[in-house]
Each structure stands twice: as structure tokens, then as C-alpha cells.
């Protein structure tokens, strides 16, 4: 306090000391902490309390009355109470950390308001509010049917924008695996073939996957699709439709005449099922050929039953796989007779002696004729 004096100079001195003390009284406010660290859960409604920041000012009156301000952000501060609240809903995945610079200002007039600032570091805590998302809408993988069991064919992945346990994803197959050919590692997303595949039985599998996080409660995505397309390998030999093959042909059949259709099937696909036919066990004099693509056996030269009546040979069906597989069958072709041979006498001339008194009906001579055709009935006749 100023001392009491009775002189005008003293009064002046008192007045001067009072002004000086008045300036000293308007001291700066200060915060009790150098900075503040605080956490708030995401997705809280607007107006959620975060922390109260209170500064101290030893002055009295307006000089000690404080007001608080902070730059406009996701948070706001009550200018009187210093309570920081959320302005809207905060999302950790958008911004996890905020730094507010809070200013506390008094209402002092001489020499003016005094202020102090402090940093408030706000960390937004994660909530399990994001569903795992697969890296692809649809996974497509081609797998040979002879793939070895426990071979990895694909690795799927799903990401979760949440944090820590809320972002840890595990996987499982929820449909399309009724026969149990596939298994998925729940942690890595690795899909393996665990049972034999067979292209001829099933050419494509559509697996539906679930990706689920470890949050509480867990969130899951059941939209993962994996298309496993089984590719063919040449593991099936051709099979003849019927065997042995037998056919008949008239010996008068013209060249090019179709006799027999050799047909085999192959349950593989593509070149592995495309077949080529060839005759086996034949010679240059065999009067038959086969169309390599269609399997039709046709006459390639004149037939003569009287020379050869039966033909025996083989047929081979071979696919175009690598390596090729084949099958064989036997073929029998019987040449049928036509009346293409004249009867022939065993002798060109017959000389006989006959007594002039031979009775009617006496045997004179026996003539013989032969016909190379079969089942030929020869009737004697006399030229007029």
C-alpha cells in the first residue's frame, strides 16, 4: 500500500506509486500445466465433454476475470468455463490426433488484457465402426486338376480402417466348399487345395468368404468371392464306343464307299480330347483307309471276295495331349459276294465215243463247270 504523506509532493508521489502498483497488479494469467493430454472416443455426439482447462490469475476484478478461446476445429471451448467439447462427431479414421491452442485472456485495461496459451493434445480413441473390406470384389484363380494337396493357390486379404484388435481380420469359407476341397488360413488368408480336384467332375468352384474383425462386437463382411477355375490335364485316355468293330461290305463297293464309323470319346477338354485315328496292322495291299479326324473307314481300292474274304487289322485313337494318350481296338471287315464270276467248265473240249446202237438214255459224258461265286446254282442248258 502507498504510504500516507501530507505534502503535495507526497500526494503526487502517492498517486504515482498507486499507478505503478496498478500496473503490477495486472499480471499474466498462467496455466497450471505446460500442456494437456486427453483422450476422447470417436463417434460421440456433438457437445460431448472432453476436458476443462482452467488458467489462474492472481489479480482481482476485471484483471482477474478470464475468458477462453481456441481456433475453430472439431472442438470448441466454453469462453467462461474453459470446458472443451466436441463440435461434431469425430472420426478417428479421418483424424486421430488434434492439437488445440487454448488462450486464456483477462479483462485488464491498464496497460491492456494479459493472456496465456497452452496446448491441448486430443487423441481420438478407436471404436469398432468399420467393416473389413476385401482387396478385390472377386478373386479368380486357375488351378490344374492335378495340383498336389496342400498347395497354395491364392492369398486373399481384407483391410479394416480401425485400429489394433478392431482391425485384426480373420477369414473363413462360408459356402461353396461342400466337398471340402479347399481350406483357408484364418490369419493369413492363404487358400489351399486339400483334396484332389477333377476337371471332369467339377470345372469351377465359387467360394464365398467371410472377413471378420476382432472388435467387440465383431463386424464382418460376407461378400468375398473366389472363383476357382479347374484346368484340364491329359489324364484320361480315349475310350472306344464299342469294340471290337465289325462290318460287311459288298465286293462291288466303289472306291470311297464308307463302311464303318470308328468312334472314341475322351472326357478331357480341348486338345486333350481332340482325337486322331489311324489303322494298324495293315499293309500296302489293304483296300481300306480311315479318315484321321472323323474315324470313317472307306474303300481305297477294288475288292474281290474271291481273293480275300476277311480282313483283320487294328485301329488306334490318340489324343493331342502332352504326352498323348491312346487306345486300340480290333476291326474285322467281311467282304460279301456278288455274282461277278461266270461259270467255267473244267475242260474246254470233251471228246467221246458212242456206239451207233446205243439206247436212248445212255450216258454219254459227264461235264463239270465251276463258279467262284458262293451259293451259285448252275443249271445245264443247251445252245439252240
PETAGI-V42433 format. One record per residue. N is the residue number from 0. RES is the residue in one letter. PHI is phi in degrees with one decimal (* if undefined). Layout:
BEGIN
n=N res=RES phi=PHI
n=N res=RES phi=PHI
END
This chain:
BEGIN
n=0 res=X phi=*
n=1 res=X phi=-74.2
n=2 res=X phi=-78.8
n=3 res=X phi=-81.6
n=4 res=X phi=-135.6
n=5 res=X phi=-104.5
n=6 res=X phi=-97.4
n=7 res=X phi=-60.4
n=8 res=X phi=-64.6
n=9 res=X phi=-63.8
n=10 res=X phi=-59.5
n=11 res=X phi=-64.0
n=12 res=X phi=-62.4
n=13 res=X phi=-63.1
n=14 res=X phi=-62.6
n=15 res=X phi=-64.3
n=16 res=X phi=-65.9
n=17 res=X phi=-64.0
n=18 res=X phi=-63.0
n=19 res=X phi=-63.8
n=20 res=X phi=-66.3
n=21 res=X phi=-62.8
n=22 res=X phi=-65.0
n=23 res=X phi=-66.0
n=24 res=X phi=-68.4
n=25 res=X phi=-83.8
n=26 res=X phi=-90.6
n=27 res=X phi=-68.4
n=28 res=X phi=-70.3
n=29 res=X phi=-147.5
n=30 res=X phi=-95.6
n=31 res=X phi=-69.9
n=32 res=X phi=-122.4
n=33 res=X phi=-67.2
n=34 res=X phi=-155.1
n=35 res=X phi=-125.6
n=36 res=X phi=-117.5
n=37 res=X phi=-146.2
n=38 res=X phi=-123.7
n=39 res=X phi=-143.7
n=40 res=X phi=-75.3
n=41 res=X phi=-70.0
n=42 res=X phi=69.1
n=43 res=X phi=-73.8
n=44 res=X phi=-67.5
n=45 res=X phi=-56.8
n=46 res=X phi=91.4
n=47 res=X phi=-67.2
n=48 res=X phi=-69.2
n=49 res=X phi=-112.3
n=50 res=X phi=-166.7
n=51 res=X phi=-101.6
n=52 res=X phi=-107.5
n=53 res=X phi=-121.2
n=54 res=X phi=-96.3
n=55 res=X phi=-117.8
n=56 res=X phi=-141.3
n=57 res=X phi=-74.9
n=58 res=X phi=-75.1
n=59 res=X phi=-110.8
n=60 res=X phi=65.8
n=61 res=X phi=-61.0
n=62 res=X phi=-67.2
n=63 res=X phi=-108.4
n=64 res=X phi=-87.1
n=65 res=X phi=-106.2
n=66 res=X phi=-128.3
n=67 res=X phi=-119.1
n=68 res=X phi=-139.7
n=69 res=X phi=-152.6
n=70 res=X phi=-60.1
n=71 res=X phi=-63.8
n=72 res=X phi=-155.7
n=73 res=X phi=-72.6
n=74 res=X phi=-127.5
n=75 res=X phi=-137.8
n=76 res=X phi=-123.8
n=77 res=X phi=-70.8
n=78 res=X phi=-63.8
n=79 res=X phi=-99.8
n=80 res=X phi=-87.3
n=81 res=X phi=76.9
n=82 res=X phi=-78.4
n=83 res=X phi=-94.0
n=84 res=X phi=-130.5
n=85 res=X phi=-76.0
n=86 res=X phi=-81.0
n=87 res=X phi=-144.7
n=88 res=X phi=-81.8
n=89 res=X phi=-92.8
n=90 res=X phi=-123.6
n=91 res=X phi=-61.0
n=92 res=X phi=-68.7
n=93 res=X phi=-86.8
n=94 res=X phi=-152.8
n=95 res=X phi=-92.5
n=96 res=X phi=-132.5
n=97 res=X phi=-126.3
n=98 res=X phi=-125.4
n=99 res=X phi=-101.9
n=100 res=X phi=-100.7
n=101 res=X phi=-94.4
n=102 res=X phi=-116.2
n=103 res=X phi=-109.1
n=104 res=X phi=-124.6
n=105 res=X phi=-89.2
n=106 res=X phi=-107.5
n=107 res=X phi=-59.2
n=108 res=X phi=-108.1
n=109 res=X phi=-119.2
n=110 res=X phi=-85.3
n=111 res=X phi=145.7
n=112 res=X phi=-62.2
n=113 res=X phi=-105.9
n=114 res=X phi=-142.9
n=115 res=X phi=-144.3
n=116 res=X phi=-125.1
n=117 res=X phi=-149.4
n=118 res=X phi=-93.7
n=119 res=X phi=-115.8
n=120 res=X phi=-98.8
n=121 res=X phi=-111.0
n=122 res=X phi=-104.9
n=123 res=X phi=-87.5
n=124 res=X phi=-82.4
n=125 res=X phi=-77.5
n=126 res=X phi=-124.3
n=127 res=X phi=-78.4
n=128 res=X phi=-119.3
n=129 res=X phi=-124.3
n=130 res=X phi=-82.9
n=131 res=X phi=-57.6
n=132 res=X phi=-122.6
n=133 res=X phi=-69.5
n=134 res=X phi=-69.4
n=135 res=X phi=-135.6
n=136 res=X phi=-69.9
n=137 res=X phi=-146.0
n=138 res=X phi=-99.6
n=139 res=X phi=-125.9
n=140 res=X phi=-139.7
n=141 res=X phi=-100.0
n=142 res=X phi=-131.9
n=143 res=X phi=-65.6
n=144 res=X phi=-66.6
n=145 res=X phi=-96.3
n=146 res=X phi=-60.5
n=147 res=X phi=-74.5
n=148 res=X phi=-56.8
n=149 res=X phi=68.7
n=150 res=X phi=-91.2
n=151 res=X phi=-74.6
n=152 res=X phi=-114.7
n=153 res=X phi=-167.8
n=154 res=X phi=-128.0
n=155 res=X phi=-96.2
n=156 res=X phi=-146.4
n=157 res=X phi=-134.9
n=158 res=X phi=-114.8
n=159 res=X phi=-129.7
n=160 res=X phi=-72.9
n=161 res=X phi=-72.1
n=162 res=X phi=-127.9
n=163 res=X phi=56.1
n=164 res=X phi=-64.4
n=165 res=X phi=-67.9
n=166 res=X phi=-104.7
n=167 res=X phi=-73.6
n=168 res=X phi=-113.6
n=169 res=X phi=-127.7
n=170 res=X phi=-122.8
n=171 res=X phi=-156.8
n=172 res=X phi=-91.2
n=173 res=X phi=-106.8
n=174 res=X phi=-163.0
n=175 res=X phi=88.9
n=176 res=X phi=-124.1
n=177 res=X phi=-63.1
n=178 res=X phi=-91.2
n=179 res=X phi=71.9
n=180 res=X phi=-78.4
n=181 res=X phi=-128.1
n=182 res=X phi=-142.1
n=183 res=X phi=-124.6
n=184 res=X phi=-73.8
n=185 res=X phi=-65.2
n=186 res=X phi=-96.6
n=187 res=X phi=-89.8
n=188 res=X phi=80.3
n=189 res=X phi=-75.3
n=190 res=X phi=-102.3
n=191 res=X phi=-120.7
n=192 res=X phi=-87.1
n=193 res=X phi=-115.4
n=194 res=X phi=-138.8
n=195 res=X phi=-58.5
n=196 res=X phi=-103.7
n=197 res=X phi=-141.9
n=198 res=X phi=-57.0
n=199 res=X phi=-71.7
n=200 res=X phi=-94.3
n=201 res=X phi=-144.9
n=202 res=X phi=-95.9
n=203 res=X phi=-151.8
n=204 res=X phi=-120.9
n=205 res=X phi=-115.0
n=206 res=X phi=-98.1
n=207 res=X phi=-105.5
n=208 res=X phi=-111.9
n=209 res=X phi=-117.3
n=210 res=X phi=-112.9
n=211 res=X phi=-129.9
n=212 res=X phi=-88.4
n=213 res=X phi=-102.7
n=214 res=X phi=-69.6
n=215 res=X phi=-126.4
n=216 res=X phi=-76.9
n=217 res=X phi=-71.4
n=218 res=X phi=-113.4
n=219 res=X phi=-135.5
n=220 res=X phi=-125.2
n=221 res=X phi=-103.0
n=222 res=X phi=-99.8
n=223 res=X phi=-68.4
n=224 res=X phi=-122.5
n=225 res=X phi=-123.0
n=226 res=X phi=-101.3
n=227 res=X phi=-98.3
n=228 res=X phi=-101.0
n=229 res=X phi=-79.9
n=230 res=X phi=-101.2
n=231 res=X phi=-78.2
n=232 res=X phi=-121.7
n=233 res=X phi=-80.3
n=234 res=X phi=-115.0
n=235 res=X phi=-128.0
n=236 res=X phi=-76.2
n=237 res=X phi=-62.6
n=238 res=X phi=-130.4
n=239 res=X phi=-72.7
n=240 res=X phi=-63.7
n=241 res=X phi=-147.8
n=242 res=X phi=-154.0
n=243 res=X phi=-73.9
n=244 res=X phi=-93.5
n=245 res=X phi=-134.7
n=246 res=X phi=-154.8
n=247 res=X phi=-123.4
n=248 res=X phi=-146.9
n=249 res=X phi=-70.0
n=250 res=X phi=-65.6
n=251 res=X phi=-90.3
n=252 res=X phi=-60.5
n=253 res=X phi=-75.4
n=254 res=X phi=-63.0
n=255 res=X phi=94.9
n=256 res=X phi=-67.2
n=257 res=X phi=-80.3
n=258 res=X phi=-110.0
n=259 res=X phi=-149.5
n=260 res=X phi=-104.2
n=261 res=X phi=-83.8
n=262 res=X phi=-136.0
n=263 res=X phi=-130.3
n=264 res=X phi=-123.4
n=265 res=X phi=-136.6
n=266 res=X phi=-78.8
n=267 res=X phi=-73.7
n=268 res=X phi=-131.8
n=269 res=X phi=62.9
n=270 res=X phi=-62.4
n=271 res=X phi=-66.0
n=272 res=X phi=-110.9
n=273 res=X phi=-79.0
n=274 res=X phi=-111.6
n=275 res=X phi=-128.9
n=276 res=X phi=-109.9
n=277 res=X phi=-152.3
n=278 res=X phi=-87.0
n=279 res=X phi=-125.7
n=280 res=X phi=71.5
n=281 res=X phi=-110.4
n=282 res=X phi=-121.3
n=283 res=X phi=-66.6
n=284 res=X phi=-93.5
n=285 res=X phi=-72.4
n=286 res=X phi=-86.0
n=287 res=X phi=-134.2
n=288 res=X phi=-135.3
n=289 res=X phi=-124.8
n=290 res=X phi=-74.6
n=291 res=X phi=-61.3
n=292 res=X phi=-91.6
n=293 res=X phi=-95.5
n=294 res=X phi=83.4
n=295 res=X phi=-78.9
n=296 res=X phi=-94.3
n=297 res=X phi=-128.4
n=298 res=X phi=-76.9
n=299 res=X phi=-111.3
n=300 res=X phi=-154.4
n=301 res=X phi=-62.1
n=302 res=X phi=-103.1
n=303 res=X phi=-146.9
n=304 res=X phi=-60.1
n=305 res=X phi=-68.7
n=306 res=X phi=-93.3
n=307 res=X phi=-138.4
n=308 res=X phi=-97.6
n=309 res=X phi=-127.0
n=310 res=X phi=-121.4
n=311 res=X phi=-126.1
n=312 res=X phi=-156.7
n=313 res=X phi=-116.5
n=314 res=X phi=-135.0
n=315 res=X phi=-121.4
n=316 res=X phi=-113.5
n=317 res=X phi=-129.5
n=318 res=X phi=-89.3
n=319 res=X phi=-102.1
n=320 res=X phi=-70.5
n=321 res=X phi=-125.6
n=322 res=X phi=-75.4
n=323 res=X phi=-72.1
n=324 res=X phi=-116.5
n=325 res=X phi=-143.1
n=326 res=X phi=-142.4
n=327 res=X phi=-126.1
n=328 res=X phi=-148.9
n=329 res=X phi=-98.2
n=330 res=X phi=-128.8
n=331 res=X phi=-124.8
n=332 res=X phi=-120.7
n=333 res=X phi=-105.5
n=334 res=X phi=-87.5
n=335 res=X phi=-93.2
n=336 res=X phi=-76.0
n=337 res=X phi=-126.1
n=338 res=X phi=-79.9
n=339 res=X phi=-115.7
n=340 res=X phi=-127.6
n=341 res=X phi=-77.9
n=342 res=X phi=-67.0
n=343 res=X phi=-130.6
n=344 res=X phi=-71.7
n=345 res=X phi=-69.3
n=346 res=X phi=-126.5
n=347 res=X phi=-75.2
n=348 res=X phi=-136.3
n=349 res=X phi=-125.4
n=350 res=X phi=-114.8
n=351 res=X phi=-134.0
n=352 res=X phi=-116.5
n=353 res=X phi=-140.1
n=354 res=X phi=-65.9
n=355 res=X phi=-70.8
n=356 res=X phi=-99.1
n=357 res=X phi=-62.9
n=358 res=X phi=-74.1
n=359 res=X phi=-62.7
n=360 res=X phi=94.1
n=361 res=X phi=-69.1
n=362 res=X phi=-65.2
n=363 res=X phi=-100.0
n=364 res=X phi=-159.0
n=365 res=X phi=-110.7
n=366 res=X phi=-108.4
n=367 res=X phi=-130.1
n=368 res=X phi=-127.0
n=369 res=X phi=-124.7
n=370 res=X phi=-132.5
n=371 res=X phi=-70.2
n=372 res=X phi=-70.5
n=373 res=X phi=-97.1
n=374 res=X phi=54.6
n=375 res=X phi=-93.2
n=376 res=X phi=-100.3
n=377 res=X phi=-97.3
n=378 res=X phi=-114.2
n=379 res=X phi=-69.3
n=380 res=X phi=-143.9
n=381 res=X phi=-123.5
n=382 res=X phi=-68.2
n=383 res=X phi=-80.0
END
